[in-house]
Amino acid sequence: MKKFGRNCHLTRPVCQSLNNSCENNGLCIPTDDRINVTDFVCLCKENFYGKRCENQITNGISIELNEDMTQQVSILFIHYIKAFDHSEHHQVTELKKIKYGENRIEIRVKEQFHLLFIELLKQNYYLIIKQETFQKLNYIQMKLSSNQRCVSTDKLMNSYTYLHRIKYYPHLCRQNKELMCFYDETYMCICDLNRFSNCFIFNHSMTYDCQGNNYCENNGKCFQDNPKCPVQALCICSECYYGLKCQFTTQGFVLSLDYILSYHIKPNRSFSQQPMIIKISIGIIIFMFILGLINGIMSILTFHRKKTRDVGCGYYLFISSWISICLIIILLIKFWQLLLSQMTILTNRSFVNFNCILLDVSIKVLIAFNDWLDTCVCIERAITVSKGVKFNKNKSKQISKWIILIILIVTILTHLHDPIHRQLIDDIDIDEKRIWCLVQYPSSSSIKTWNSFITFVHFLMPFIINLLSIIFIIISIARSRSNLQRRTPFIDHLRLQLKQHKSHLIASCVFIVIALIRLILSFSSGCMKSPNKSWLFLIAYLISFLPSMMTFIVYRLPSKVYKKEFNASVLQKIGRIRALF
């Protein structure tokens, strides 16, 4: 902005002079050098005004909205009316964005006015202040009520024609004692202290659609405060999109915590001032961390013993035990890093960027890796049933080590595109600044298709294999027994095998049920249409951690062998501790 000319080599020193600098962090903008080389304009911050932003706005109005209003609209229009005796009233409009999760708006009064209206939806007006003479306002707090709403004349006199209707305007205020204001397609009328109607021309047809210059993305609606000389422009996003320009989307099978919780976290507020969903999330995450840590330690105590690893299943479960600890620690770090950075407590951008790139992809890799290990357990048990006494335990142990390594490498390689396209993005809004940790793929890119494909593979394939394996195990065992004992009905054999192999079946059934819940929640909800729908997505996100947290419960408790080895391991550890003292 300080340079001009065809190649921008010429400089404009007007803004570099100390005499011409803007105060209170205002932005100095030089005027066209063809008009005046020494003139400039200051673009002031929200609470300042004046030639050089030297004046601070001290008078303001705080308006509390009810919950229904805040859910219906995200932007409102503030109309200032200045009355004149012998000319048309002057109307100035200002835009105000309602912060998510808040029901109070702050209006900083920058100029003199007689009447102040706010418009929530199209022609849904409320009269806030009326004064006959200009008065300097102190800080005013008020709650918006239905009595302040301006009623359309269509509702008051719908049966009359327009000309016939106007003749009755002077009587409307006296006939309706609670009425404060009313309007038609041309006029806005207020009821004065003597219950007479005072009408003036009000521009209802003014469009605020940025005159076709829509800078909002993804079919977002653009609004500006003044069609002739706009100072402010805001976007109302379509469902599933958010951000200053609606440039971000919540479409996708798996959402991260950034999408789900960020809008709920209030910057520059203490923990006690955070919304209920954040407080509950803190409690849930801490509880999951404690439960996951206990599960991981107890599982390691069980599966580090040689007897539990006499077949490949033991190795799968041993690695899964370590994964559960790593996964729950990363979840805890991810949550607190998100919370502290959005609260502007954690401001080290390099640290936040490092965590952004590393943590989300680590969670994805470890969840997928753990799901595949559980699937390997189910597959090996199906093979054990199929081969019976011919099952080779030594070969199973050798193969399991290679399978674990291959699954880990493949899982990492299929997620490498995530950290490459993940970055921190500043989303500077009028009232607040947020930093998003997002993955952005080009809309027509093959990488986006690849990401969707890989996500479905890592989720659906383990689910399908587990389901088929458990069906195969039940039917195969029951059929083999039925062939040996033909006098006993097949159904009785089936019941007997379900009872004998319940320790194997319980684990598979639990993981199938969890996967089914994740599947239903993720597909039924589609995209997160607004932050109001965060609860469902938060539940779906946290459920994905349950399989890794339940290794000890679903494998150790139903199995007598694992239970015996766990007790022996605990007694061994206790004996070593006693020996030290």
Secondary structure, 3 states (H helix, E strand, C coil): CCEECCCCCEECHHHHCHHHCCCCCCEEEECCCCCCCCCEEEECCCCEECCCCCEECCCEEEEECCHHHHHHCCEEEEEEEECCCCCCCEEEEEEEECCCCCCEEEEECCCCCCEEEEECCCCCEEEEEECCCCCCCCCEEEECCHHHECEEHHHHCCCCCHHHHHCCHHHHHHHCCCCCEEECCCEEEEECCCCCEEEEECCCCCCCCHHHCCCCCCCCEEEECCCCCCCCEEEECCCCEECCCCCEECCCCCCCHHHHHHHHCCCCCCHHHCCHHHHHHHHHHHHHHHHHHHHHHHHHHHHCCHHHHCCHHHHHHHHHHHHHHHHHHHHHHHHHHHHHHHCCCCCCHHHHHHHHHHHHHHHHHHHHHHHHHHHHHHHHHHHHHHHHHHCCHHHHHHHHHHHHHHHHHHHHHCCCHHHHHEEEEEEECCCCEEEEEEECCCCCCHHHHHHHHHHHHHHHHHHHHHHHHHHHHHHHHHHHHHHHCCCCCHHHHHHHHHHHCHHHHHHHHHHHHHHHHHHHHHHHHCCCCCHHHHHHHHHHHHHCCHHHHCHHHHHHCCCHHHHHHHHHHHHHHHHHHHHHC
